[in-house]
Each structure stands twice: as C-alpha cells, then as structure tokens.
Amino acid sequence: MKKIVTILGASLVFLSMAHDFAAAQNVAKITKYVIDVPPKFYVAYSGENKTDFSNGFLTGFGSGICFKSLNKDGSMEFFGITDRGPNGDGPNYEEEGKKSSAKFFPSPDFQPEIGVIRVKGDKAEVISTIGLKTSQGTKITGLPVPPGKVGATNEVALAEDMKQLGYDGNGLDTEGIARDGQGKFWVCDEYGPFLVQFDKQGKMLKKFAPGDGLPEILKNRIPNRGFEGIAVTPSGIVYGIIQSPLDMEGVTGKTARFTRIVKLDPKTGKTAMYAYPIDFDAYKKPKDAKIGDLYAISDTKLLVIEQGADKNKNLRNLIYEIDVNLATDLSDFRIEGKEPEFFSDPAKLGGLRFAEKKLICDLRAYGWQAEKCEGLTVLPDKKTLVVTNDNDFGMSIKVEDNEHVNAEVDQYTLLSTGSFLHKGKPAQPRISICPNGEADRYQQLWLIELDQPIS
C-alpha cells in the first residue's frame, strides 16, 4: 500500500479525501500507511454473503500494537493483535422470558491472533501470525464466556441463521498487547477483564482475573468495556486500563469522572489502582469516553489514547501523557464509605489525587478519519509515536425492514422460536452482514514524529 508523508502545515490527499491540517503542539512529521494483508491471512467465511466477502474477512491486527524490531535492511516490525474476531451487534434475545443482548459471529471458529507487521520503504504488510492457545495448547476462540463465570457478558452468540453458537470458557476478547524483557507477550481482554501472559508461540502461561490476581471490583466493568490497553514498563511492571468508567449498581456509569488504571507486579502479585481522569465535561455521559491503548514510558509515566463522541457527536482521538507517581491508590480509598466513582462533585473528590495528564497529540487535527484508534507504541528513538486502528474485519450489520425504515438492530427482539418483535410487535426484518464504511475498513499505521523525545 502507498506510503504518504505529511510535513507539519502541509495538506494531504488520503483515501480520496482532502484535509487541511491544524498545528498540534509538538508534531513535526507524520508518515501514513495502509497495511496490506495477504489473502492467506484473511478469516475464512462460508456464509450467506460471499459476494461481498469472497476472500473472507479482512483481518485487522489493530486492537493493540507493540514494537518488535529494527532490522538490518532498514525495515521495522511490530506485533499487532486482533480482537475476538468478526462480529456485529445482534437483536435482543429472549428465551423463557429472559432477555439478553446478542452478537453475530459469522466465523465463530476464529482464533484471536498476533500478527507480525513489517514496514519497509513504501509498504506495510502482515508477514506472519501467531494463534493464541490455552495452557493445554487448544485454540482459544472469541466466543463469549459462559454465564455465571468470571468474564461473562451475558451475551448470546448467534450464527447468521440466528441459531445459538454456545460459549467458550476460555474465550477472550483481546484488545491490547505488550512484551516483557523475556520476549513473552502480555495481552489484555475486555471480557473478564483479564490480563494474560503468553509465551512466544502464543501458548497461555498465566491469567489474572478479578478476584483471582486482580482487584475484584474490576468485575463491575461495563460489558465489553473491560481492559482496552496494556503496557509493560522497563522494570517489568504491567499496567492495564479499563476502557470506560466502572458501572456499579447501574449508577457510576453516569457519575464517574475517571476510569481505572491497574498496576500489577507479576513477580509479587501485588496490585494498585489509580484514577485516570477522563475529559468529563466533553461528553454527554461518562461512558461515552473510551480508552484506546496504553504505552509505558517509565514505571510511572504512560501514554494513553482517549476517544469517543463528544456532546455534539463529534469524534475525538487524543493522545495524552499521564503520570501516576503522585496518584492515590484506589485499593482502599472510599468516600463516605463508597467507591469514588459514585461522586461527580469535584468538592467530594477533593481527597482523591488523579493521575496527571497533558495532551500530546490530537489525531483528528491531522486527518485521522477512523472511528477507533486502538493501537499505540513508540519507536526506540523515543520521539516517534506509532498508532493504528481497529478495522472491525471490514464488516458491519445491515437491517432491512419495509415496515420499519431506518430501524436499528437493537430495536428488535429475537425470540427463541425464531420469530422477531419490533418494539413488542411482530416483525420480519432481514438482518445481514455487509462491508463497513471505507474510513474504517482498512487498517492504517501512522508514524508520528515529535519534535522532542518523550521524557
């Protein structure tokens, strides 16, 4: 794919769209790639819509990224990770009076993978993959965790024909990747949320879960908003960050001014938690804030992507530098006997020290068009940021219903008998998969050179 270099103050034509670039405080040059994925790495698909997906689904390795190597030929390589695989929002599901949310999994056997991405000259491409496996060596899938188990989201997994697919007790929705000093992979997950260590071949070594190596309070993550970013510091400390504020008692998703950063020392098992302050006033509600990824500069300093739609429905994709050195450890911190997420009044939160933050880069000021920036790392020069997006495997969900034009999939209920309701009345929608929007369909890789190294 074509490489495009943008010097600060210039303009760029990218994906047939022209953009003028506003100056950011310290960006000197941006180099942009669209990652080439050879067909052999596509996700196999044999469903009803082969016309649009004749080669299968375009695999996206942009749910997280970390640096691998600089090579003698001048190329560089990265590890990128997929999420749980091709999926899309389904209708509500009702069986024996019990309602659940649902997801479509058109390729339910998909195994989450780590891809090696090589950047050389004008080209960025995936050159190999590593499938993730359990400690026994069996393939992990992205299907939901069974109800009642840690990590369950109470989602029903559906095939295209609307039949249930079941669950996977080892299922992972992988969202971030980092490597430690021994070359082992650390992966974070949205289901549990889990922090998982894998060997170089993708075999699971250790899994940390709420109440089992991680603080139990993390089980209160919004479903599918668990860990979104992971980082390993030079000394081997592991950090994970929850995508959106915790939602306790159905209340704190509306009141919390922060999401939680978790610190784990793998050698001792000790943990701590810190408050990352979201841009609270920018959003209509706190859960509209979504973290993209995390990168460790030092044992206390990190980079984080914060994104989401603001009050005016404008998308934000911002990179901040944060420091937890003076932040309060939330492990035993309470206000009037309650977790601080219950309070939105700054006066009530006066005794809580948040992580300090400062803006490094506003990606949309430089023409970023994708909704989600989910991968972040830094080159060895310590001044070049690397970001990438989640392409959702190039697919989305389409609803066709002559009786209910422009209806959304979540307005329907699928009964266990196979019939549909729309707002309580019988309906006959056609729900199918389709290609997603062009701005999100392909995985981009941006190299953002700052004018000063990150301290």
Secondary structure per residue as TSV (DSSP state, phi and psi in degrees):
chain	resnum	aa	ss	phi	psi
A	1	M	-	360.0	156.1
A	2	K	-	-71.2	138.2
A	3	K	-	-94.7	140.2
A	4	I	E	-129.0	128.6
A	5	V	E	-107.8	130.9
A	6	T	E	-117.5	121.5
A	7	I	E	-91.9	142.9
A	8	L	T	-51.9	128.3
A	9	G	T	96.3	-10.2
A	10	A	-	-88.0	178.6
A	11	S	E	-120.4	163.1
A	12	L	E	-142.7	139.9
A	13	V	E	-103.9	118.9
A	14	F	E	-137.5	126.3
A	15	L	T	52.2	41.2
A	16	S	T	65.7	20.2
A	17	M	E	-125.8	135.4
A	18	A	E	-94.2	141.6
A	19	H	E	-136.3	143.7
A	20	D	E	-102.7	138.9
A	21	F	-	-106.2	126.4
A	22	A	-	-82.8	150.0
A	23	A	-	-73.4	134.7
A	24	A	-	-102.5	166.5
A	25	Q	S	-65.9	-25.7
A	26	N	S	-152.1	27.0
A	27	V	E	-95.1	127.4
A	28	A	E	-101.2	-39.0
A	29	K	E	-155.5	143.1
A	30	I	E	-127.5	130.0
A	31	T	E	-113.9	128.8
A	32	K	E	-121.4	134.8
A	33	Y	E	-126.5	154.9
A	34	V	E	-111.5	124.0
A	35	I	-	-75.8	131.0
A	36	D	B	-88.2	128.7
A	37	V	-	-116.4	108.4
A	38	P	-	-57.9	145.9
A	39	P	G	-53.2	-28.2
A	40	K	G	-65.1	-16.8
A	41	F	G	-100.4	2.3
A	42	Y	S	-67.3	159.8
A	43	V	B	-86.1	126.3
A	44	A	-	-61.7	140.0
A	45	Y	-	-145.6	131.0
A	46	S	-	-132.5	29.2
A	47	G	S	-87.2	-157.4
A	48	E	S	-75.3	-22.0
A	49	N	-	-110.5	54.5
A	50	K	T	-67.8	-20.4
A	51	T	T	-60.9	-46.7
A	52	D	T	-83.1	-18.8
A	53	F	T	-130.2	55.2
A	54	S	T	-63.9	-30.3
A	55	N	T	-96.2	1.7
A	56	G	-	100.0	-164.8
A	57	F	B	-92.9	136.8
A	58	L	-	-69.9	105.9
A	59	T	-	-65.2	133.6
A	60	G	-	-108.4	125.1
A	61	F	-	-107.6	38.3
A	62	G	-	-113.3	15.7
A	63	S	S	-74.0	-15.2
A	64	G	E	-170.9	157.9
A	65	I	E	-149.4	146.8
A	66	C	E	-144.2	157.5
A	67	F	E	-74.9	140.9
A	68	K	E	-109.3	-59.8
A	69	S	E	-165.3	154.9
A	70	L	E	-103.8	128.6
A	71	N	-	-103.8	161.9
A	72	K	T	-62.0	-28.9
A	73	D	T	-82.1	6.1
A	74	G	S	91.0	-6.5
A	75	S	-	-79.1	163.9
A	76	M	E	-134.3	153.7
A	77	E	E	-129.6	148.8
A	78	F	E	-131.4	155.6
A	79	F	E	-100.0	124.4
A	80	G	E	-116.7	154.6
A	81	I	E	-127.5	144.4
A	82	T	-	-81.4	172.1
A	83	D	-	-97.3	-148.6
A	84	R	S	-75.9	-2.0
A	85	G	-	113.7	178.8
A	86	P	S	-57.2	123.8
A	87	N	-	-159.2	162.5
A	88	G	E	-155.5	158.6
A	89	D	E	-61.2	136.0
A	90	G	-	-109.5	-179.4
A	91	P	-	-72.8	169.4
A	92	N	E	-64.4	152.2
A	93	Y	E	-123.5	133.6
A	94	E	E	-127.6	127.8
A	95	E	E	-140.6	123.7
A	96	E	T	52.1	41.7
A	97	G	T	80.5	-3.6
A	98	K	E	-98.9	127.4
A	99	K	E	-103.4	141.2
A	100	S	E	-138.7	160.9
A	101	S	E	-81.6	166.9
A	102	A	E	-142.4	154.9
A	103	K	E	-131.8	143.1
A	104	F	E	-88.1	135.4
A	105	F	-	-125.6	88.0
A	106	P	S	-69.0	-16.0
A	107	S	S	-131.0	72.9
A	108	P	T	-67.0	-15.8
A	109	D	T	-86.0	3.6
A	110	F	-	-55.7	136.2
A	111	Q	-	-107.8	117.1
A	112	P	-	-50.9	140.9
A	113	E	E	-133.9	154.4
A	114	I	E	-103.2	129.5
A	115	G	E	-111.0	142.6
A	116	V	E	-93.4	120.5
A	117	I	E	-107.8	120.6
A	118	R	E	-104.4	133.0
A	119	V	E	-115.1	117.8
A	120	K	E	-144.3	121.8
A	121	G	T	60.6	-123.9
A	122	D	T	-92.0	7.1
A	123	K	E	-124.5	139.8
A	124	A	E	-124.4	127.0
A	125	E	E	-149.1	154.4
A	126	V	E	-83.4	128.4
A	127	I	E	-113.8	-18.0
A	128	S	E	-164.2	165.6
A	129	T	E	-138.0	157.4
A	130	I	E	-128.6	117.6
A	131	G	E	-81.1	141.7
A	132	L	-	-85.8	137.7
A	133	K	B	-133.0	158.4
A	134	T	-	-71.4	175.0
A	135	S	T	-64.6	-19.4
A	136	Q	T	-90.3	-3.5
A	137	G	S	91.6	4.3
A	138	T	-	-84.7	152.7
A	139	K	B	-66.5	135.7
A	140	I	-	-86.9	144.3
A	141	T	-	-114.2	177.0
A	142	G	-	-98.9	10.0
A	143	L	S	-67.0	152.8
A	144	P	-	-62.0	155.1
A	145	V	-	-73.3	141.2
A	146	P	-	-59.4	145.6
A	147	P	T	-54.3	141.3
A	148	G	T	93.6	-16.8
A	149	K	S	-96.8	155.9
A	150	V	T	-59.4	127.9
A	151	G	T	100.5	-6.0
A	152	A	-	-65.4	137.7
A	153	T	-	-107.7	-2.0
A	154	N	-	59.3	29.8
A	155	E	E	-91.2	148.7
A	156	V	E	-101.2	127.8
A	157	A	E	-88.2	126.7
A	158	L	E	-118.3	142.2
A	159	A	-	-82.8	173.4
A	160	E	T	-61.8	-27.4
A	161	D	T	-86.1	11.5
A	162	M	S	75.2	10.8
A	163	K	-	-88.1	147.2
A	164	Q	B	-68.7	143.0
A	165	L	-	-102.4	-10.1
A	166	G	-	86.5	-160.2
A	167	Y	-	-133.8	172.6
A	168	D	-	-134.1	114.2
A	169	G	T	-62.0	-19.3
A	170	N	T	-106.5	10.7
A	171	G	-	-59.1	141.7
A	172	L	-	-133.0	138.9
A	173	D	-	-108.7	83.7
A	174	T	E	-69.8	137.3
A	175	E	E	-137.0	-6.2
A	176	G	E	-159.2	157.0
A	177	I	E	-144.7	143.1
A	178	A	E	-150.0	164.6
A	179	R	E	-123.9	146.4
A	180	D	-	-95.7	-176.7
A	181	G	T	-66.5	-16.4
A	182	Q	T	-96.3	4.2
A	183	G	S	83.6	6.2
A	184	K	-	-79.4	150.8
A	185	F	E	-90.7	139.9
A	186	W	E	-115.3	128.5
A	187	V	E	-126.1	139.2
A	188	C	E	-109.2	157.5
A	189	D	E	-135.7	149.2
A	190	E	S	-87.6	-25.1
A	191	Y	S	-64.2	-60.6
A	192	G	S	-53.8	-66.7
A	193	P	-	-74.7	147.3
A	194	F	-	-118.1	150.4
A	195	L	E	-114.0	125.3
A	196	V	E	-129.7	134.2
A	197	Q	E	-103.2	133.5
A	198	F	E	-123.7	152.2
A	199	D	-	-79.9	-177.4
A	200	K	T	-66.3	-20.0
A	201	Q	T	-94.6	3.6
A	202	G	S	86.8	16.2
A	203	K	B	-92.0	131.7
A	204	M	E	-64.8	133.0
A	205	L	E	-107.3	-40.8
A	206	K	E	-155.8	142.8
A	207	K	E	-131.9	124.1
A	208	F	E	-106.3	131.2
A	209	A	E	-133.4	160.4
A	210	P	E	-56.8	126.2
A	211	G	T	83.1	-4.5
A	212	D	B	-140.8	70.6
A	213	G	E	103.3	-18.8
A	214	L	E	-125.5	155.5
A	215	P	-	-56.2	134.4
A	216	E	G	-65.1	-25.1
A	217	I	G	-60.4	-21.6
A	218	L	G	-66.8	-15.0
A	219	K	G	-64.6	-14.6
A	220	N	G	-84.3	13.4
A	221	R	S	-61.5	150.3
A	222	I	-	-63.4	134.9
A	223	P	T	-50.5	132.8
A	224	N	T	66.0	20.5
A	225	R	-	-129.7	41.0
A	226	G	S	-79.2	-139.6
A	227	F	E	-65.8	130.0
A	228	E	E	-115.0	-19.4
A	229	G	E	-139.6	149.2
A	230	I	E	-143.2	146.6
A	231	A	E	-147.4	148.6
A	232	V	E	-120.2	126.2
A	233	T	-	-79.1	166.3
A	234	P	T	-55.6	-27.8
A	235	S	T	-90.5	-0.8
A	236	G	S	98.4	3.9
A	237	I	-	-72.3	139.1
A	238	V	E	-106.2	130.7
A	239	Y	E	-115.4	140.0
A	240	G	E	-129.5	152.0
A	241	I	E	-132.1	134.5
A	242	I	E	-76.2	137.4
A	243	Q	S	-59.6	-42.4
A	244	S	S	-138.8	165.2
A	245	P	-	-54.6	147.2
A	246	L	-	-62.1	150.9
A	247	D	-	-120.6	94.3
A	248	M	S	-97.8	131.1
A	249	E	T	59.8	22.0
A	250	G	T	68.1	15.3
A	251	V	T	-111.2	-48.7
A	252	T	T	-71.8	-15.8
A	253	G	T	-65.1	-14.1
A	254	K	T	-107.1	-9.4
A	255	T	T	-121.8	-25.6
A	256	A	-	-66.3	137.0
A	257	R	S	-96.5	5.6
A	258	F	E	-153.6	161.9
A	259	T	E	-116.5	167.1
A	260	R	E	-99.4	133.9
A	261	I	E	-99.7	132.7
A	262	V	E	-112.3	130.7
A	263	K	E	-108.7	128.0
A	264	L	E	-127.8	126.7
A	265	D	-	-96.3	104.8
A	266	P	T	-62.8	-24.3
A	267	K	T	-74.5	-38.2
A	268	T	T	-106.0	-18.9
A	269	G	-	81.9	-0.3
A	270	K	-	-71.2	143.6
A	271	T	E	-128.8	159.7
A	272	A	E	-146.2	161.8
A	273	M	E	-135.1	143.1
A	274	Y	E	-131.7	158.6
A	275	A	E	-96.5	116.0
A	276	Y	E	-90.8	117.4
A	277	P	E	-77.4	113.5
A	278	I	-	-70.3	163.5
A	279	D	-	-77.2	72.0
A	280	F	G	-50.1	-45.5
A	281	D	G	-74.9	-10.7
A	282	A	G	-80.1	-21.3
A	283	Y	S	-107.6	154.9
A	284	K	S	-68.6	-37.7
A	285	K	S	-146.3	151.6
A	286	P	G	-54.8	-37.0
A	287	K	G	-72.1	-4.6
A	288	D	G	-72.7	-18.5
A	289	A	-	-77.7	131.5
A	290	K	E	-135.4	125.3
A	291	I	E	-75.6	146.4
A	292	G	E	-102.5	-48.9
A	293	D	E	-165.6	177.1
A	294	L	E	-140.6	144.3
A	295	Y	E	-141.9	137.2
A	296	A	E	-94.6	121.3
A	297	I	S	-84.7	-43.2
A	298	S	S	-148.1	-166.9
A	299	D	S	-70.4	-16.0
A	300	T	S	-126.9	-18.8
A	301	K	E	-101.4	137.1
A	302	L	E	-139.4	158.5
A	303	L	E	-106.2	144.3
A	304	V	E	-141.4	142.1
A	305	I	E	-94.6	125.1
A	306	E	E	-115.5	133.1
A	307	Q	E	-151.8	178.2
A	308	G	E	134.3	171.2
A	309	A	E	-84.3	133.7
A	310	D	-	-84.3	-171.7
A	311	K	T	-59.0	-27.1
A	312	N	T	-99.4	13.9
A	313	K	S	67.3	21.0
A	314	N	-	-88.4	135.2
A	315	L	E	-77.2	144.1
A	316	R	E	-123.6	138.6
A	317	N	E	-141.6	95.2
A	318	L	E	-118.5	142.4
A	319	I	E	-109.7	123.3
A	320	Y	E	-114.9	150.9
A	321	E	E	-99.3	133.3
A	322	I	E	-128.7	157.6
A	323	D	E	-135.9	124.3
A	324	V	-	-101.0	8.1
A	325	N	T	-56.0	-42.0
A	326	L	T	-104.2	6.5
A	327	A	-	-73.6	149.5
A	328	T	-	-69.2	135.0
A	329	D	-	-76.9	118.7
A	330	L	G	-79.7	-3.9
A	331	S	G	-53.2	-42.5
A	332	D	G	-123.3	20.8
A	333	F	-	-90.3	127.3
A	334	R	-	-136.5	155.6
A	335	I	B	-122.8	117.8
A	336	E	T	52.2	37.7
A	337	G	T	79.7	6.2
A	338	K	B	-123.3	159.1
A	339	E	-	-65.0	144.5
A	340	P	G	-65.3	-15.7
A	341	E	G	-61.8	-22.0
A	342	F	G	-72.0	-10.7
A	343	F	-	-116.8	128.4
A	344	S	-	-107.6	-12.6
A	345	D	-	-73.6	116.4
A	346	P	T	-54.3	-31.6
A	347	A	T	-63.2	-37.7
A	348	K	T	-68.4	-27.4
A	349	L	T	-94.4	14.1
A	350	G	T	-58.5	-29.2
A	351	G	T	-86.6	0.1
A	352	L	-	-102.3	124.0
A	353	R	-	-96.6	116.3
A	354	F	-	-78.1	162.6
A	355	A	-	-61.4	140.4
A	356	E	E	-77.5	145.9
A	357	K	E	-141.0	149.8
A	358	K	E	-146.1	144.4
A	359	L	E	-73.8	132.6
A	360	I	E	-104.1	-43.0
A	361	C	E	-158.7	136.7
A	362	D	E	-103.2	104.0
A	363	L	G	-62.8	-36.4
A	364	R	G	-68.8	-22.3
A	365	A	G	-66.3	-17.8
A	366	Y	G	-111.0	18.5
A	367	G	T	94.6	10.9
A	368	W	-	-63.1	126.9
A	369	Q	-	-113.0	-26.8
A	370	A	S	-64.7	149.2
A	371	E	S	-65.2	-41.8
A	372	K	-	-118.8	124.5
A	373	C	E	-104.7	112.1
A	374	E	E	-121.8	1.5
A	375	G	E	-127.4	135.8
A	376	L	E	-147.2	127.4
A	377	T	E	-148.8	-179.0
A	378	V	E	-135.1	139.7
A	379	L	-	-73.0	162.9
A	380	P	T	-59.1	-19.4
A	381	D	T	-69.8	-9.2
A	382	K	S	64.2	13.5
A	383	K	S	-131.3	-1.0
A	384	T	E	-113.6	113.5
A	385	L	E	-80.6	147.2
A	386	V	E	-124.5	123.7
A	387	V	E	-129.0	153.4
A	388	T	E	-150.3	164.7
A	389	N	E	-115.4	160.3
A	390	D	-	-90.5	120.1
A	391	N	-	-91.8	2.0
A	392	D	G	56.1	31.0
A	393	F	G	58.8	22.2
A	394	G	G	70.3	17.2
A	395	M	E	-128.2	158.2
A	396	S	E	-146.6	-175.2
A	397	I	E	-115.3	136.2
A	398	K	E	-119.7	136.8
A	399	V	E	-116.9	129.4
A	400	E	E	-124.3	124.0
A	401	D	-	-156.1	108.2
A	402	N	T	-62.9	-26.9
A	403	E	T	-81.6	-22.4
A	404	H	S	-136.2	79.0
A	405	V	T	-66.3	137.1
A	406	N	T	67.4	17.8
A	407	A	-	-69.2	146.3
A	408	E	-	-94.2	154.4
A	409	V	G	-61.6	-32.8
A	410	D	G	-77.2	-0.1
A	411	Q	G	-86.2	-4.5
A	412	Y	E	-105.6	154.0
A	413	T	E	-122.5	127.0
A	414	L	E	-95.7	119.4
A	415	L	E	-82.9	154.3
A	416	S	T	-62.4	-16.3
A	417	T	T	-78.1	-11.1
A	418	G	S	101.4	-7.1
A	419	S	-	-90.9	162.8
A	420	F	E	-115.2	151.7
A	421	L	E	-123.5	144.2
A	422	H	E	-120.4	109.7
A	423	K	T	53.1	42.5
A	424	G	T	89.4	-7.6
A	425	K	E	-113.0	147.2
A	426	P	E	-54.4	140.9
A	427	A	E	-145.9	162.7
A	428	Q	-	-134.5	67.1
A	429	P	-	-78.1	157.9
A	430	R	E	-109.4	115.0
A	431	I	E	-110.9	124.2
A	432	S	E	-144.6	168.6
A	433	I	E	-91.4	153.2
A	434	C	E	-153.5	165.7
A	435	P	E	-64.1	145.0
A	436	N	-	-84.5	-179.7
A	437	G	-	-64.0	150.6
A	438	E	H	-61.4	-35.3
A	439	A	H	-64.1	-24.9
A	440	D	H	-107.2	-7.6
A	441	R	H	-73.1	-30.2
A	442	Y	S	-113.3	149.4
A	443	Q	-	-85.6	122.2
A	444	Q	E	-99.3	154.5
A	445	L	E	-133.3	119.4
A	446	W	E	-112.3	134.1
A	447	L	E	-105.6	115.2
A	448	I	E	-110.8	104.6
A	449	E	E	-87.4	122.5
A	450	L	E	-87.3	160.0
A	451	D	S	-82.1	-8.5
A	452	Q	S	-138.7	145.4
A	453	P	-	-61.4	154.0
A	454	I	-	-76.4	130.6
A	455	S	-	-84.1	360.0
